[in-house]
Amino acid sequence: MSELPGIVIAGASGRMGQMLIRSVLESDRMRLVGALEREGHDWVGRDVGEAMGGVALGVHVFDDPLEPMAKAQAVIDFTAPEATIALSGIAAQARAAHIIGTTGMSDDQIARLEPASRHSPIVRAGNMSLGVNLLTQLVKQVAAALDEDFDIEVVEAHHHHKVDAPSGTALMLGEAAAEGRGVDLAQVRDAARDGITGARKRGDIGFSVIRGGDIVGEHEVLFAGAGERITLKHMATDRALFAKGALRAALWAQDKAPGQYDMLDVLGLRG
Ligand code: NAD
Protein backbone atom coordinates (compact mmCIF):
# COMPACT_ATOMS: atom_id res chain seq x y z
CA MET A 1 0.00 0.00 0.00
CA SER A 2 1.31 3.45 -0.86
CA GLU A 3 2.12 5.88 1.96
CA LEU A 4 -0.55 8.34 3.12
CA PRO A 5 -0.10 11.90 1.78
CA GLY A 6 2.16 14.03 3.98
CA ILE A 7 0.63 17.30 5.20
CA VAL A 8 2.27 20.45 6.57
CA ILE A 9 0.16 22.92 8.58
CA ALA A 10 1.19 26.60 8.33
CA GLY A 11 0.17 28.99 11.12
CA ALA A 12 0.41 26.10 13.60
CA SER A 13 -0.33 27.99 16.82
CA GLY A 14 -3.25 29.99 15.38
CA ARG A 15 -6.96 29.43 15.99
CA MET A 16 -7.28 27.54 12.69
CA GLY A 17 -3.75 26.06 12.81
CA GLN A 18 -4.40 24.12 16.03
CA MET A 19 -7.78 22.94 14.75
CA LEU A 20 -6.15 21.75 11.50
CA ILE A 21 -3.39 19.89 13.35
CA ARG A 22 -5.98 18.03 15.44
CA SER A 23 -8.01 17.21 12.34
CA VAL A 24 -5.00 15.81 10.44
CA LEU A 25 -3.98 13.73 13.47
CA GLU A 26 -7.51 12.29 13.69
CA SER A 27 -7.64 11.48 9.97
CA ASP A 28 -6.67 8.03 8.73
CA ARG A 29 -6.21 9.35 5.18
CA MET A 30 -3.19 11.64 5.72
CA ARG A 31 -0.21 12.10 8.03
CA LEU A 32 1.27 15.21 9.62
CA VAL A 33 4.90 15.70 8.50
CA GLY A 34 5.56 19.17 9.90
CA ALA A 35 4.16 22.50 11.02
CA LEU A 36 5.18 26.10 10.34
CA GLU A 37 5.15 29.23 12.46
CA ARG A 38 6.60 32.69 11.87
CA GLU A 39 10.25 33.38 12.67
CA GLY A 40 10.74 34.21 16.36
CA HIS A 41 7.54 32.46 17.50
CA ASP A 42 8.06 30.41 20.67
CA TRP A 43 6.66 27.24 19.03
CA VAL A 44 9.52 27.16 16.47
CA GLY A 45 11.89 24.23 17.09
CA ARG A 46 9.42 22.45 19.41
CA ASP A 47 7.55 19.19 18.95
CA VAL A 48 4.01 19.94 17.67
CA GLY A 49 2.30 17.69 20.23
CA GLU A 50 4.21 19.20 23.18
CA ALA A 51 3.64 22.76 21.93
CA MET A 52 -0.11 22.00 21.96
CA GLY A 53 0.13 20.80 25.57
CA GLY A 54 0.03 17.07 24.76
CA VAL A 55 2.48 14.23 24.17
CA ALA A 56 5.42 14.36 21.75
CA LEU A 57 4.52 13.29 18.20
CA GLY A 58 7.99 13.32 16.66
CA VAL A 59 6.78 16.10 14.31
CA HIS A 60 8.33 19.55 14.57
CA VAL A 61 7.47 23.21 14.12
CA PHE A 62 9.74 25.02 11.65
CA ASP A 63 10.09 28.64 10.59
CA ASP A 64 11.80 27.65 7.31
CA PRO A 65 9.27 25.87 5.06
CA LEU A 66 11.93 24.15 2.90
CA GLU A 67 12.62 21.25 5.27
CA PRO A 68 9.07 19.99 6.03
CA MET A 69 7.87 20.74 2.49
CA ALA A 70 10.40 18.26 1.07
CA LYS A 71 8.33 15.47 2.73
CA ALA A 72 4.88 16.93 1.96
CA GLN A 73 2.26 16.36 -0.72
CA ALA A 74 0.22 19.35 0.52
CA VAL A 75 0.50 22.38 2.79
CA ILE A 76 -2.62 23.78 4.46
CA ASP A 77 -2.12 27.47 5.07
CA PHE A 78 -4.28 29.71 7.29
CA THR A 79 -1.77 32.49 8.04
CA ALA A 80 -1.45 36.02 6.63
CA PRO A 81 -1.22 37.36 3.04
CA GLU A 82 2.56 37.92 2.71
CA ALA A 83 3.30 34.59 4.47
CA THR A 84 0.98 32.85 2.01
CA ILE A 85 2.69 34.40 -1.03
CA ALA A 86 6.15 33.36 0.23
CA LEU A 87 4.89 29.84 0.94
CA SER A 88 3.38 29.49 -2.57
CA GLY A 89 6.88 29.62 -4.10
CA ILE A 90 8.17 26.88 -1.78
CA ALA A 91 5.09 24.69 -2.34
CA ALA A 92 5.61 25.05 -6.10
CA GLN A 93 9.28 24.06 -5.72
CA ALA A 94 8.23 20.97 -3.74
CA ARG A 95 5.43 20.24 -6.30
CA ALA A 96 3.04 20.13 -3.32
CA ALA A 97 -0.57 21.30 -3.37
CA HIS A 98 -1.11 24.61 -1.57
CA ILE A 99 -4.46 24.90 0.23
CA ILE A 100 -4.99 28.57 1.10
CA GLY A 101 -7.54 29.66 3.70
CA THR A 102 -5.82 33.00 4.36
CA THR A 103 -8.12 35.97 3.71
CA GLY A 104 -7.56 39.71 3.35
CA MET A 105 -5.35 39.37 0.24
CA SER A 106 -5.36 42.33 -2.17
CA ASP A 107 -5.82 41.79 -5.93
CA ASP A 108 -2.09 42.41 -6.35
CA GLN A 109 -1.25 39.79 -3.72
CA ILE A 110 -3.61 37.29 -5.37
CA ALA A 111 -1.91 37.94 -8.73
CA ARG A 112 1.45 37.07 -7.12
CA LEU A 113 0.23 33.47 -6.58
CA GLU A 114 0.03 32.90 -10.34
CA PRO A 115 3.67 31.86 -10.99
CA ALA A 116 3.43 29.14 -8.32
CA SER A 117 0.17 27.82 -9.80
CA ARG A 118 2.03 26.95 -13.01
CA HIS A 119 3.93 24.26 -11.09
CA SER A 120 1.46 22.88 -8.55
CA PRO A 121 -2.27 23.08 -7.74
CA ILE A 122 -3.50 25.92 -5.51
CA VAL A 123 -6.91 25.73 -3.87
CA ARG A 124 -7.85 29.12 -2.41
CA ALA A 125 -11.17 29.95 -0.76
CA GLY A 126 -12.30 32.66 1.63
CA ASN A 127 -14.50 30.00 3.18
CA MET A 128 -13.92 26.25 3.10
CA SER A 129 -17.39 25.16 4.28
CA LEU A 130 -19.92 23.30 2.14
CA GLY A 131 -22.73 25.56 3.38
CA VAL A 132 -21.15 28.87 2.37
CA ASN A 133 -20.07 27.59 -1.03
CA LEU A 134 -23.61 26.37 -1.64
CA LEU A 135 -24.86 29.77 -0.44
CA THR A 136 -22.74 31.57 -3.09
CA GLN A 137 -24.62 29.61 -5.77
CA LEU A 138 -28.00 30.50 -4.22
CA VAL A 139 -27.02 34.18 -3.97
CA LYS A 140 -25.99 34.19 -7.63
CA GLN A 141 -29.33 32.65 -8.59
CA VAL A 142 -31.44 35.09 -6.52
CA ALA A 143 -29.42 38.12 -7.73
CA ALA A 144 -29.98 37.02 -11.33
CA ALA A 145 -33.74 36.73 -10.76
CA LEU A 146 -34.20 40.17 -9.14
CA ASP A 147 -33.74 43.52 -10.84
CA GLU A 148 -32.07 46.65 -9.44
CA ASP A 149 -35.19 47.57 -7.46
CA PHE A 150 -33.63 45.26 -4.89
CA ASP A 151 -30.60 46.56 -3.01
CA ILE A 152 -28.18 43.84 -1.91
CA GLU A 153 -26.41 44.05 1.44
CA VAL A 154 -23.94 41.48 2.76
CA VAL A 155 -23.93 41.56 6.57
CA GLU A 156 -21.20 39.66 8.41
CA ALA A 157 -20.29 39.09 12.07
CA HIS A 158 -17.04 37.67 13.51
CA HIS A 159 -15.02 37.46 16.76
CA HIS A 160 -13.15 40.60 17.82
CA HIS A 161 -9.67 39.26 16.87
CA LYS A 162 -10.45 39.12 13.14
CA VAL A 163 -7.98 41.28 11.20
CA ASP A 164 -9.70 41.86 7.84
CA ALA A 165 -13.10 43.47 7.15
CA PRO A 166 -15.31 42.72 5.37
CA SER A 167 -14.49 39.02 5.66
CA GLY A 168 -13.23 36.91 2.74
CA THR A 169 -16.59 35.12 2.84
CA ALA A 170 -18.51 38.40 2.61
CA LEU A 171 -16.46 39.27 -0.48
CA MET A 172 -17.20 35.84 -2.00
CA LEU A 173 -20.92 36.45 -1.44
CA GLY A 174 -20.73 40.02 -2.79
CA GLU A 175 -18.94 38.74 -5.89
CA ALA A 176 -21.55 36.01 -6.36
CA ALA A 177 -24.28 38.68 -6.19
CA ALA A 178 -22.38 40.83 -8.73
CA GLU A 179 -22.01 37.85 -11.05
CA GLY A 180 -25.73 37.06 -10.80
CA ARG A 181 -26.68 40.67 -11.43
CA GLY A 182 -24.17 41.02 -14.24
CA VAL A 183 -22.27 43.96 -12.73
CA ASP A 184 -18.53 44.47 -12.56
CA LEU A 185 -16.79 42.48 -9.79
CA ALA A 186 -14.24 45.27 -9.39
CA GLN A 187 -17.06 47.64 -8.36
CA VAL A 188 -17.98 45.29 -5.53
CA ARG A 189 -14.38 45.03 -4.36
CA ASP A 190 -14.15 48.85 -4.41
CA ALA A 191 -17.36 49.11 -2.38
CA ALA A 192 -15.86 46.76 0.18
CA ARG A 193 -12.61 48.70 0.31
CA ASP A 194 -14.00 52.24 0.18
CA GLY A 195 -16.21 52.00 3.18
CA ILE A 196 -18.48 49.51 4.78
CA THR A 197 -20.93 52.02 6.15
CA GLY A 198 -22.72 55.04 4.71
CA ALA A 199 -25.27 55.77 2.00
CA ARG A 200 -26.08 53.39 -0.84
CA LYS A 201 -27.26 54.14 -4.34
CA ARG A 202 -30.26 52.24 -5.69
CA GLY A 203 -29.30 48.69 -6.60
CA ASP A 204 -25.89 48.86 -4.87
CA ILE A 205 -24.17 45.82 -3.43
CA GLY A 206 -22.98 46.95 0.01
CA PHE A 207 -21.26 45.46 3.06
CA SER A 208 -21.92 45.79 6.80
CA VAL A 209 -19.60 44.43 9.48
CA ILE A 210 -20.11 43.38 13.11
CA ARG A 211 -17.18 42.43 15.40
CA GLY A 212 -17.57 40.97 18.86
CA GLY A 213 -16.89 38.20 21.36
CA ASP A 214 -16.23 34.71 20.03
CA ILE A 215 -18.53 34.68 16.97
CA VAL A 216 -17.07 32.03 14.62
CA GLY A 217 -18.66 33.53 11.48
CA GLU A 218 -22.14 34.62 10.40
CA HIS A 219 -23.10 35.84 6.94
CA GLU A 220 -26.41 37.14 5.71
CA VAL A 221 -27.26 38.38 2.22
CA LEU A 222 -30.19 40.74 2.29
CA PHE A 223 -32.13 41.51 -0.89
CA ALA A 224 -34.18 44.57 0.08
CA GLY A 225 -36.92 45.77 -2.25
CA ALA A 226 -39.97 47.99 -1.81
CA GLY A 227 -42.35 46.29 0.62
CA GLU A 228 -40.44 42.97 0.78
CA ARG A 229 -37.09 41.47 1.73
CA ILE A 230 -35.37 38.14 1.11
CA THR A 231 -32.52 37.01 3.37
CA LEU A 232 -30.16 34.09 2.85
CA LYS A 233 -28.09 33.26 5.91
CA HIS A 234 -25.24 30.96 6.99
CA MET A 235 -23.97 30.52 10.55
CA ALA A 236 -20.75 28.71 11.39
CA THR A 237 -20.76 27.54 15.00
CA ASP A 238 -17.53 25.53 15.01
CA ARG A 239 -14.25 26.22 13.15
CA ALA A 240 -13.81 22.44 12.75
CA LEU A 241 -16.08 23.01 9.74
CA PHE A 242 -13.35 25.00 7.94
CA ALA A 243 -10.69 22.44 8.86
CA LYS A 244 -12.86 19.65 7.44
CA GLY A 245 -13.17 21.53 4.14
CA ALA A 246 -9.42 22.24 4.02
CA LEU A 247 -8.55 18.55 4.56
CA ARG A 248 -11.00 17.57 1.84
CA ALA A 249 -9.32 20.10 -0.49
CA ALA A 250 -5.86 18.68 0.32
CA LEU A 251 -6.97 15.15 -0.61
CA TRP A 252 -8.82 16.36 -3.73
CA ALA A 253 -5.80 18.31 -4.98
CA GLN A 254 -3.43 15.29 -4.90
CA ASP A 255 -3.98 14.26 -8.52
CA LYS A 256 -4.87 17.66 -9.99
CA ALA A 257 -2.89 19.46 -12.66
CA PRO A 258 -1.12 22.72 -11.71
CA GLY A 259 -3.55 25.64 -11.68
CA GLN A 260 -5.83 27.70 -9.45
CA TYR A 261 -8.95 26.11 -7.97
CA ASP A 262 -11.52 26.97 -5.32
CA MET A 263 -13.95 25.07 -3.10
CA LEU A 264 -16.63 25.00 -5.81
CA ASP A 265 -14.22 22.76 -7.76
CA VAL A 266 -13.46 20.62 -4.69
CA LEU A 267 -17.13 20.21 -3.77
CA GLY A 268 -18.30 19.73 -7.36
CA LEU A 269 -20.63 22.73 -7.06
CA ARG A 270 -19.40 24.76 -10.04
CA GLY A 271 -22.57 25.31 -12.06
P1 NAD B 1 -4.58 33.48 13.93
O1 NAD B 1 -4.03 34.87 14.05
O2 NAD B 1 -5.12 32.81 15.15
O3 NAD B 1 -3.48 32.51 13.27
C1 NAD B 1 -2.59 32.88 12.25
C2 NAD B 1 -1.27 32.19 12.56
O4 NAD B 1 -0.39 32.35 11.43
C3 NAD B 1 -0.56 32.81 13.78
O5 NAD B 1 -0.22 31.77 14.69
C4 NAD B 1 0.69 33.46 13.18
O6 NAD B 1 1.80 33.47 14.05
C5 NAD B 1 0.91 32.54 11.96
N1 NAD B 1 1.81 33.12 10.95
C6 NAD B 1 1.94 34.42 10.57
N2 NAD B 1 2.93 34.55 9.66
C7 NAD B 1 3.44 33.31 9.47
C8 NAD B 1 4.49 32.79 8.65
N3 NAD B 1 5.24 33.59 7.88
N4 NAD B 1 4.73 31.45 8.68
C9 NAD B 1 4.00 30.63 9.46
N5 NAD B 1 3.01 31.06 10.29
C10 NAD B 1 2.73 32.39 10.28
O7 NAD B 1 -5.71 33.58 12.80
P2 NAD B 1 -6.86 32.51 12.44
O8 NAD B 1 -8.13 32.92 13.09
O9 NAD B 1 -6.35 31.12 12.63
O10 NAD B 1 -7.04 32.83 10.88
C11 NAD B 1 -5.94 32.75 9.98
C12 NAD B 1 -6.40 33.16 8.58
O11 NAD B 1 -7.38 32.23 8.10
C13 NAD B 1 -7.08 34.53 8.53
O12 NAD B 1 -6.76 35.15 7.30
C14 NAD B 1 -8.57 34.18 8.58
O13 NAD B 1 -9.40 35.17 8.04
C15 NAD B 1 -8.57 32.94 7.74
N6 NAD B 1 -9.72 32.03 7.91
C16 NAD B 1 -10.20 31.45 6.78
C17 NAD B 1 -11.23 30.52 6.85
C18 NAD B 1 -11.67 29.82 5.59
O14 NAD B 1 -12.57 28.95 5.64
N7 NAD B 1 -11.05 30.15 4.45
C19 NAD B 1 -11.80 30.20 8.10
C20 NAD B 1 -11.28 30.80 9.25
C21 NAD B 1 -10.23 31.71 9.15
Residues whose N, C-alpha, C, O or C-beta is under 5 A from the ligand:
A	BS01	NAD	A10 G11 S13 G14 R15 M16 G17 L36 E37 R38 F78 T79 A80 A83 G101 T102 T103 A125 G126 N127 M128 F242
